[in-house]
Amino acid sequence: MKRKVVNLGGSCLMVSIPAKWAKAHDVKKGDELVIEETNNSLVLKTDSEPKPSSISLDISDLDKSLIITNILSAYLKGFDEIHLRYEKSSVNRTAEIIEGMTSMLVGVEIIDQKDGSCILKDLSSHSYEEFNNLLKRILNLLQNMANDCVEGVKNNDKSRLENLVHKKRNIRKLIYFCYRSLNKINYGNSANSHFLFNLLSNFETITEVYRLIGKEKPTKFTSEKMFVKVNELLSEFSVLYFVRESKKIIAFKKKIREIYTSINHGYKAFPENILLLSRLTVIINSIDNSLKILLYLN
């Protein structure tokens, strides 16, 4: 949809509002609209609160994995209320699954629960500023997880390694909320949203790989320097995301290539750490892909 800009004289420019949108939101002559600036976009809003979107799901006769998938899908798509229906005979089992889901979804609470039905409601807010703050928090938690992983492997600290699964859950919880936010706010423009979805997917991959390393508990650890270098890459990317300087990005790309080369040599030099090195390669690939995405973001 395109609209031509009209000059009303001097520096005053005007663009018309689509009639369909105005009718849908009951916008009339004399009403005030809120305009928010985001990079090269203007977001037009009515002063009134939008009506909450809702979806009804019948989860009767579904197994645990399908119940989880249905609820998670509705959450990620941005529905404000999720109305669930299920058989009264399975109330206890289903309620336990639903309560488990609410604990892993930011902002979602059970606001009504009866025999055979339940309503989940999102009580959080979504904004560009909040999204960026959460992204910064995710990167910080990822770095913390990476450091715990290398220390756990180096010192054979089983407790620290086993705790990585809890760190993964906390990070995944925030990533899910960011996915949802992108569907709610359409970050900047559709292209940016697409790139940010992929960026979050890379973060998910990195989190899962660190969890796998902790689960595998490498008994021989002769490639510590490479592990540390990969963690340093993650830390540097966290800085680059918010301070995008061309010289630093070029230096960062060079460092990625150098670590790729080191790991390729490591496959021959440290055969006892082949599995660990393959895991680190996946992390580097994810960081490399994230850097490419960073270059495309406005």
C-alpha positions in Angstrom: 0.0 0.0 0.0 1.4 3.4 -1.0 0.2 6.9 -0.3 1.3 10.1 -2.1 2.7 13.0 0.1 0.9 16.3 -0.4 2.4 19.7 0.4 -0.1 22.0 2.2 2.3 25.0 2.0 5.5 25.8 3.7 7.0 22.8 5.5 3.6 21.1 6.2 3.3 17.7 4.5 0.2 15.5 4.6 -0.5 11.9 3.8 -4.0 10.2 3.8 -5.0 7.4 6.1 -6.5 4.2 4.5 -10.3 4.4 4.9 -10.4 0.7 5.8 -8.0 1.2 8.7 -9.8 4.3 9.9 -13.1 2.4 9.9 -11.7 -0.6 11.7 -10.3 1.6 14.5 -13.2 4.0 14.6 -11.1 7.0 13.7 -13.1 10.2 12.9 -12.5 13.8 12.0 -10.9 15.6 14.9 -9.6 12.5 16.7 -5.9 12.5 17.8 -3.5 9.8 16.7 -0.2 8.9 18.2 2.9 8.8 15.9 6.1 7.0 17.0 9.3 7.3 15.1 11.4 4.1 14.6 14.5 4.4 12.3 13.0 5.1 8.8 9.4 4.2 9.9 6.5 6.0 11.4 4.1 3.9 13.5 0.6 5.3 13.6 -1.6 4.4 16.6 -5.0 5.4 18.0 -5.1 6.8 21.5 -7.4 4.0 22.7 -6.1 0.6 23.8 -6.4 -2.1 21.2 -8.8 -4.9 21.8 -7.0 -8.1 23.0 -6.8 -10.8 20.4 -7.8 -14.2 21.6 -7.8 -17.8 20.3 -9.8 -20.9 21.5 -8.0 -24.3 21.5 -9.5 -27.7 22.1 -6.7 -29.7 23.6 -8.8 -32.8 24.5 -7.2 -36.1 23.7 -3.9 -34.5 22.8 -0.7 -35.9 24.4 1.7 -33.7 26.4 3.9 -32.6 23.5 1.0 -31.5 21.3 -0.6 -29.6 24.2 2.7 -27.8 24.7 3.1 -27.1 20.9 -0.4 -25.7 20.7 0.0 -23.3 23.6 3.5 -22.2 22.6 2.3 -21.6 19.0 -0.5 -19.3 20.1 1.9 -17.5 22.5 4.5 -16.9 19.8 1.9 -15.7 17.3 1.0 -12.9 19.7 -2.5 -13.8 21.0 -3.3 -11.9 24.2 -5.7 -14.5 25.5 -5.6 -18.3 25.0 -8.9 -20.1 25.8 -8.3 -23.8 26.4 -10.9 -26.6 26.5 -10.3 -30.2 27.6 -12.0 -33.2 29.0 -13.1 -33.0 32.6 -11.7 -36.5 33.2 -8.1 -35.3 32.5 -8.3 -32.1 34.6 -5.4 -32.9 36.9 -3.0 -34.1 34.2 -3.9 -31.2 31.8 -3.7 -28.5 34.6 -0.2 -29.7 35.5 0.9 -29.3 31.9 -0.7 -25.8 31.6 0.9 -24.7 34.8 4.3 -25.9 33.6 3.8 -23.9 30.4 2.9 -20.7 32.2 6.2 -20.9 34.2 8.2 -20.9 30.9 6.3 -18.1 29.1 7.1 -14.5 30.2 4.0 -12.5 31.1 1.4 -15.3 30.9 -0.8 -16.0 33.8 -3.9 -18.2 34.4 -6.8 -15.8 35.0 -9.6 -18.3 35.0 -9.7 -22.1 35.6 -12.7 -24.4 35.8 -13.3 -28.1 35.2 -12.6 -28.6 31.6 -11.5 -25.0 30.7 -8.8 -22.5 31.4 -7.9 -19.0 30.2 -4.3 -17.8 29.8 -3.7 -14.1 29.5 -0.6 -12.0 28.6 -0.2 -9.3 31.3 3.0 -7.9 29.9 3.7 -5.0 27.6 5.6 -4.9 24.3 7.7 -2.1 23.0 10.9 -1.5 20.9 12.8 -0.3 24.0 11.7 -3.4 26.0 12.8 -5.7 23.1 16.2 -4.2 23.0 16.6 -4.4 26.7 15.7 -8.1 26.6 18.1 -8.7 23.8 20.9 -7.2 25.8 19.9 -9.4 28.8 19.8 -12.5 26.6 23.4 -11.8 25.3 24.6 -11.2 28.9 23.0 -14.5 30.0 24.5 -16.3 27.0 28.0 -15.0 28.0 27.4 -16.1 31.6 26.4 -19.6 30.4 29.5 -19.8 28.1 31.8 -18.9 30.9 30.2 -21.4 33.3 30.5 -24.1 30.5 34.3 -23.6 30.0 35.0 -23.4 33.7 32.9 -26.5 34.3 34.7 -28.5 31.7 38.2 -27.2 32.7 37.7 -28.0 36.4 35.4 -31.1 35.9 32.8 -29.2 37.9 29.7 -31.5 37.5 27.5 -29.2 39.5 28.3 -26.2 37.3 27.8 -28.2 34.1 24.5 -29.7 35.3 23.2 -26.2 36.0 23.6 -25.3 32.4 20.2 -26.9 31.6 18.6 -24.4 34.0 20.4 -21.5 32.4 19.2 -22.7 29.0 15.6 -22.7 30.1 15.9 -19.1 31.5 17.4 -17.9 28.2 14.9 -19.8 26.1 12.1 -18.2 28.1 13.3 -14.7 27.1 13.9 -15.7 23.5 10.3 -17.0 23.3 9.1 -13.6 24.6 11.2 -11.8 22.0 9.7 -13.9 19.2 6.3 -13.0 20.5 7.2 -9.3 20.7 8.4 -9.3 17.1 4.9 -10.5 16.1 3.3 -7.9 18.3 5.3 -4.8 17.4 6.6 -5.5 13.9 10.1 -4.2 14.8 10.9 -1.3 12.5 9.8 -3.0 9.3 9.0 -6.5 8.1 12.6 -7.0 6.9 14.1 -6.2 10.3 11.6 -8.5 12.0 12.7 -11.3 9.7 16.4 -10.8 10.4 15.8 -10.6 14.2 13.8 -13.8 14.1 16.9 -15.5 12.5 19.2 -13.8 15.1 17.1 -15.2 18.0 17.2 -18.6 16.3 21.0 -18.4 16.3 21.0 -17.6 20.0 18.8 -20.6 20.6 21.3 -22.8 18.8 24.2 -21.5 20.8 22.3 -22.1 24.1 21.5 -25.6 23.1 25.1 -26.4 22.1 26.5 -25.2 25.5 23.9 -27.4 27.2 25.0 -30.4 25.2 28.7 -29.7 26.1 27.7 -29.6 29.7 25.7 -32.9 29.3 28.6 -34.7 27.6 31.1 -33.6 30.2 34.3 -34.0 28.2 36.8 -36.0 30.3 39.9 -34.9 28.3 40.3 -31.2 27.7 43.3 -30.3 25.6 41.8 -27.6 23.6 41.0 -25.0 26.3 42.5 -22.0 24.4 40.0 -22.6 21.5 37.1 -22.9 23.9 38.1 -19.6 25.5 38.5 -17.9 22.1 35.0 -18.9 21.0 33.6 -17.5 24.2 35.5 -14.3 23.6 33.8 -14.1 20.2 30.4 -14.3 21.8 31.4 -11.5 24.2 32.7 -9.3 21.4 29.5 -9.8 19.3 27.5 -8.7 22.3 29.3 -5.3 22.2 29.2 -5.1 18.4 25.4 -5.5 18.4 24.9 -2.2 20.2 28.0 -0.3 18.9 28.3 -1.1 15.2 31.7 0.3 14.2 33.0 -0.7 10.8 36.6 -1.2 11.8 35.6 -3.4 14.7 33.3 -5.5 12.5 36.1 -6.0 10.0 38.5 -7.1 12.8 35.8 -9.4 14.2 35.3 -11.1 10.8 39.1 -11.6 10.6 39.1 -13.2 14.0 36.3 -15.6 13.1 38.3 -16.8 10.1 41.4 -17.3 12.3 39.4 -19.4 14.8 37.9 -21.5 12.0 41.5 -22.2 10.8 42.6 -23.1 14.4 39.7 -25.5 14.9 40.4 -27.2 11.6 44.0 -27.8 12.7 42.6 -28.9 16.1 40.7 -31.8 14.6 44.1 -33.4 13.8 46.0 -32.1 16.8 43.4 -33.0 19.4 41.6 -36.2 18.2 40.4 -36.8 21.8 38.4 -33.5 21.6 36.7 -34.0 18.2 33.2 -33.9 19.6 33.9 -30.7 21.6 35.5 -29.1 18.6 32.5 -29.9 16.4 30.3 -28.3 19.0 32.5 -25.2 19.0 32.3 -25.1 15.2 28.5 -24.9 15.5 28.7 -22.0 17.9 31.2 -20.1 15.6 28.8 -20.7 12.6 26.0 -19.2 14.6 28.0 -16.2 15.7 29.2 -15.8 12.1 25.6 -15.9 10.8 24.5 -13.4 13.5 27.2 -11.0 12.3 25.9 -11.2 8.7 22.4 -10.5 10.1 23.7 -7.5 12.0 25.0 -6.0 8.8 21.5 -6.2 7.2 19.6 -4.6 10.1 18.6 -0.9 9.8 
